[in-house]
Amino acid sequence: MNASLLRSFFCLFSRRFSLPFFAFMTAATLVAAAQPNPAANSAPDVLVLKSGDTLHGKLVNEVGGKVTFHTDELGDVSIAWSNIKELHTTQAFAVLNKNVKLRSKKNAGSIPVGTLDATSQIVTVRPANAVPLPPVPVADAQYIVDQKTLNTEVYHQPGFFGGWNGAATAGATIVHATQDQTTFSGSVGLVRAVPTVTWLTTRNRTSADFSGSFGKITEPGVPSVKTAIFHAGAERDEFVSARFFGLAQTAFDHNFAQGLALQSAYGGGAGWEAIKQPKQELDLKATIQYESQQFLAPTTPGVPSTPNQNLIGSTISATYAAHLKLLTLTQGLAFIPAFNKPHDYSANETDTVSFPSYKNLSFSVGTLDSYLNDPPVSVPPTKRNSFQFTMGVTYAIKSKY
């Protein structure tokens, strides 16, 4: 078919069918617009304040006496129960009584689920096709969450790559002068607790961390000086109650300044969440472990090598975190005695302060203090203590599970 015939066919089709086609599309659009939209017409939740104001929107949740309610005009609004006269929902929610400890699917049925009618005094759950359940005092309704969230956290759990929260920090110092100096430091810390929400009792927790610092100073005609400190660790906790847990852990450390090529530890023990609050947490742990110490060969002629050590010992540690309005403080202390060679003990302390800056970014400063009581023989003598100060930018890693 040549170009002239194609143009003629197109013009004929346009004259015959363009008007009917346009009329058909217009009618279809009007019919579609007239059809009811269930999502748009679904009844909103209603919240009535004691002041008399009424909000129409969606209940988000209730945590510790604070009700979060969403409206298109105001967004998420947090309101105390004492300021609420009435609350009515059209969607199903779960009410978690503070006296019920949910640890598995077995007692998930004890959680009432249904639409809610509430006042500042009581919460009434109305399950679908069932009589209303006995009212729950608002003082006992510690958490109210939607049914989808409850199903996700109770009947499912995140995959291996899901549910992780933590932070990654990086910093650097570069100097070019008579002496050239470069220092790089960084750390990554990840924790996954299952369930991933605070309103359910933790069943297990997995953590992994890595931190490292490398520095080098060079000058023409002078031997280079370097520092290298690395740490890596992992831990698995299995909770036997709301606060007590058994654990297995491993740790690997390298400290060039102390002549330590590699210290590796493998052990297990028990832990206790001494403080578990929204603003602060404190974990106490004790383990029994096998520990191997491998030392660097001396660089000074005539200095004998330090034999490697195989130790049976323990790690007694404390981890504290405080989440304040303007900063977050984390601190870790560990004492590592050796039972078969009491003189070969070690200890370390880490302190980090993060200042939120923009979204997931924050500025952080930290210290790492390591003590090795029996360092290898060297000339000049190796110091038992190693102190490190770091500054950097921290990115918060948040789970989307």
N, C-alpha and C positions, 0 to 999 in steps of 0.2 A: 504494500500500500504506500503510495507516494505522499508527500507532505500536503498537497492541495486537497486530496481526498480525505485525509485525516482531519484537516481544519474544517471541512464541510460537515463531516460526521459529528464533530464536537459541537458545532454551532446548532445543528439540528437537535441533538440530544439536550442542549441547554434550553432551547425554546420549548420543547415538549415536556421536559421533566423538572426544570428548575423550580417552577411555581408549586407543583404538587409536593416536591421534595421539601421545599421550605415550609409549606403548610404542615406537612407530617412532622418535621422536627420541632416546630413551634408547639404543636399539640402535645407531643411526647414530653416536652419540657414542662408544660403547664400541668400535665397529669402527674409527673414525677414530683413537682413542687407541692401538689395538693396531697400527696400521700403522707400519712403521719410518720414522723421520725421517733421511734421509741426512745432513743437516747436523749433527744431534745425535749420530749414531752414527759419524761419520767419525773415523778414527783421529787422535789429536792428535800433534803433534811431541813429541819426547822429548829432553830435555837432561839429561845426567848430569854432575854436578860432581865434581871430584877429591876432595872431602870425602865423597863417597858419596851425597849428596842427589840426588834425581831430580825434575825438573820436567816436568809435562805441560801443553802449551798450544800456542802458535803462535810460530814464529820470525818476527820482524818484519823485521829486516835486520841487517847487519854493516857497520860503517863504521870504517875505520882501526884494526882490532884489537879493537873493542868490539862484542860481540854483544848485540842487544836481543831479549829473549824475553818473551812476554806469557802470563800465567796469570790465571785468574779470581780467584784469591786474592790475588796480589801485584801485579797490573797489569803494567806494563812494567818489566822488570829489565835493567840493563846489566851485562854480565859480560865480563871480559877472556878472550881465548883461553887464556891460561896457567892459568886456573882451570877450564877445561872438559875433561872426560875424553872424553865422546862427545856427538854431536849427530846426530839422525836426523829427517828431515822426510818428510811424506807429500804435501806440495804441491811444485810446481815452483818453483825459484829459479834466478836467473842469477848466475853468479860472474864478476866483472870483475877480471881479472888486471891488476895495476898496470903491466905492461909492454905492455898493449894500449891504444892510443889510438883510441877510437871517435869518428869525426867525421861519419859518415853511415850510411845504411841499407846501403851496399855491404859494409861489413865487420862488420855486425851478426851475421852467421853465425859469426864467430870467438868469440862469447860462448857458453860452455857453459850449457845450461839443462836442468834436471831435478831429481829429488829428491836430497837430500844425505845423505851419511854422512861425518861429520867427527870428528876428534880435535883435540887441541891442536897437532898437527903438520901434518896434511894434510886437504884437503877433496876428497872424491870425488863427482863429479856422475854421476848415473845417468839418462840421457835415457830417455823412454818408448820401449819397443820397440827398444832399441838397447843395445849393450854399454857398460859404464861407461867414461868418458873417463879419460885419465891423471890421476892425483892432482895437485892444486894445493897447494903449500905455503901454510900460513895466512899467512905473511909476504907472499906475493904476492897473496893474496885481499883486495884493498883494499876492495872493496864486494861485498856479497851482497844482492840485492833480489828481490822476488817478480816473477813473470813478467808480471803485469798492469801493474805500474809500468814495467817495461822496455818493453813494447809501447807504452804511452802516451807515453813520452819519446822512443823511437827512431823509431817509425813514425807518430807524430802530432805535432802542435804546437798550442799554444793559439791560439784565435782572436784577433782584434784586441783584444778587451776582456778576455782571459784572461791569466793568468800575471804580472800586475803586482804588484810589492812596493814598499813605500816608507813614507812617513810624512807626516802633515799636522799642522802646528803653528799654534796661534792664541794671541794674547795681547793685552791691552788695559790702558791706564792712563787713568783719568778723575779730574780734579781740578776741584772747584768752590770757588772762593774769590774774592779780588779779581781774580785772573786765572783764566779757565776754560781748562783744558788737556785735550785728548783725543788719545790716541795708540793706534792700532790696528796690529797687525803680524800677519803670517801667512805660511805657506809650505807648499808641496806638492812633494814629490819622488817620482817614480815610476821604477822600473827593471824591464825585462822581459828576462831572458836566456833564450835558447832553445838547448838544452834548459833546463828550469827547475830541474834538480837539479845538485848539485856533482860527482856521480860520473861525469858525462859531459862531454866537452870542449865548451866553448861554441862555437856556430856563429855566432850573432849576438846583439846586445844593443841595446836601444832605451831611451833615457832621456828624461825630460821633467821640467822643474822650473819653479816660479814662487815668487817671494818678493816681499813688498811691505811697506812701512811708511808710514803716513800720520799726521801729527800737526798739530795746530792750536792756537795760543794766542791767545785773545781777551781784550781788556780795554777797558772803556768809554773812548772818546775816543782810543784808540791803534789804529793800523792792525794788523790781524791778521797773525800770523806763522805760516807753515805750512812743513812739510817733507813731501816725498814722494820715496820711493825705491822703484823697482820693477825687477825683473829677471825675464826669462823666457828659457828656452833649451830646445833639443831636440838630440838627437844619435843617430846610428845607427852602430853598429860592426859590421863584418863581419870575422870572424877568419880569418886565413890560416894560422895555426898555433895551438898551445895558448896562446901568450902574446902574439903580435903580431896587430894588426888595423888595417884601414883604416877611416877614419871620415869622416862628413859632419856638420856641425853648423851651427846658427844660434843667435844670441843677440840679445836686445833689452833695452836698459837706459834708464831714465829717472831723473834725479837733479835735483830742483828746486833743492836747495841749491847745486849746482854749475852751474846754468844750462843743464843738458843736457836738451833736450826729448826727444830720442830718439837713441840710438846703436844701430845695427843692423849685424850682422856675418853673413856667409855664407861658409863655407869648407870645406875638406877637408884631410885629412892622414893621419897614422899615429899609432899608439899602442902602448904596451908595458906589459903587466902585470908590473911589476918584482917585486912581492910578491903571491903568491896563496896565502893560508893561511886556515884556519878562523877564526883570531883576528884577522888583520890583512890588509889589502889596500892596494896602492899602484899607481896608474896614472900613467904619464907620457905626455903627448900633445904633438904639434906640428902646426900647421895653417898653410896659406896661405889668405888670405881677403880679401874686399872688405868695407870698413867705411865706413859713412855716419854722420856726426855732424851733428845738427841742434840748434841752440842756441835758447834762449828769447830773446824780444825784451827789451831792457833796459827797466826801469821808471823809471829816472832820466833826466830830460830832459837832452839834450845829449850823452848817452853813445852812441857809435855801435854799431850792431848787429855782432855777430861773424858773419862769413860761415860758411856750412855747409861741411863738409869731406868730400871723397871720398878715402878712403885705401886703399892696398894694403899689407897688413901680414901679421902672423902672430899666433898665440896659442900661447904655450908654457906648459903648465899641469901641475900635479901634484894628484892627489886621493888622500887617505889616509883609511882607516877602521880603527879599532881596536875590537874587540868584547870588552870586559872583563867581569868578573863583575858588577860593580856599576854600570857605566856604559858608554856607547858614545860614542866620539870620532870626529868627522868633520872633515876639514880640506881646504880647497881653496885653491890658489895659482895665479894666472894673471898673466903679463906679456904685454902686447899692444903690440908695437912697430909703427911705420908705416914702410914702406920709402921711399915717395915724399916723406914729410914727417917726418923723424926726430924733430923736436921734439914731434910730436903722439902721444906714447905714453901708455899708461894701464896700471894694474895694480889687482888686487883680491885680497882674502883673506877667506875665510869660515871660521869656527870654530864648531862646535856640540858641546855635551856634553849627553847625555840620560841621565837617571837613571830606571830602571824603577820604576813605582809600583804599578800594579794591572792585571793582564792586559795589554791592548794599550796602556794609558795610561802615559805617563812625563812627568816634569818636565824641561824643557830650558832651557838658557841658550846664547846665541850672540852672536857679533859679526860685523859686516860692515864691512870697511875698504876704501874705494875711493879711488883716486888718479887724477886727471886732470891731466896735466902742462901742458896748454894750455887752461885754462878761459876762458870769455868775459870780456871787459872789463866791469866793473861798479863802482858806487860804493855802499858800500865794496867793496874788492877781494874777488873770490870766492876762497875758499881752495881749494887744490888737493886737500886731503885731506878725506874725509868718513868719520866713524866712527859706528857705530851699535851699541848694545847692546840685546838683546832677551831677554825671559823669556816662557815660555808653557807650555802643555800640549800634548803630542804624542801623536797616535794612530797606532799602527803599522798599516799596510795590508799584509795578508798574502794571498797568492794561494791559492786553493783548487783550482788545476788539478792 
